[in-house]
Amino acid sequence: MGRKARIDQEELVRLAAEGWANARLAEHFGVTESGILQAKRAAGLSKPMTDHSRALPWKLRREHSQSGPATNLRNLSAAAQGRRIPKDRLNTALRWASRLVDNGLDIAYDPERGFHEVPAGDDSHVARVLAEARETTDAAGTGP
């Protein structure tokens, strides 16, 4: 077994700033692209992953993960975390959530039924996610 390749962080930062692709960096340092991605994370060169667990607290079945409600909740969550969302997707998510809130509805999830609308209680999930997204987009001036 050979010795573990060492990635010089200063050199990595410099080469990444020059626009080197991950494949070229991996070849240069003698590691895999996965190793480069890990080194970039360690050096603070990659964006943190967006966490959608507040907006999607359920364990979704694969067939429901790309449904309209899941997509809208992810887009609202990303906006609430300051991510740039294409305006049409953000507007779709905002309209969807506003329609539910305005009509006293919330969203629920069941692995067998998928997403379904339910009467909103005192602690509406959609209302909370919508409020968080609006607060961030209004503050940043990125809302509709």
Secondary structure, DSSP 8 states (H G I E B T S, - for coil): --------HHHHHHHHHTT--HHHHHHHHTS-HHHHHHHHHHTT-S------TTT--S---GGGTTSHHHHHHHHHHHHHTT----HHHHHHHHHHHHHHHHTTEEEEEETTTEEEEEE--SS-HHHHHHHHHHHHHHHHT---
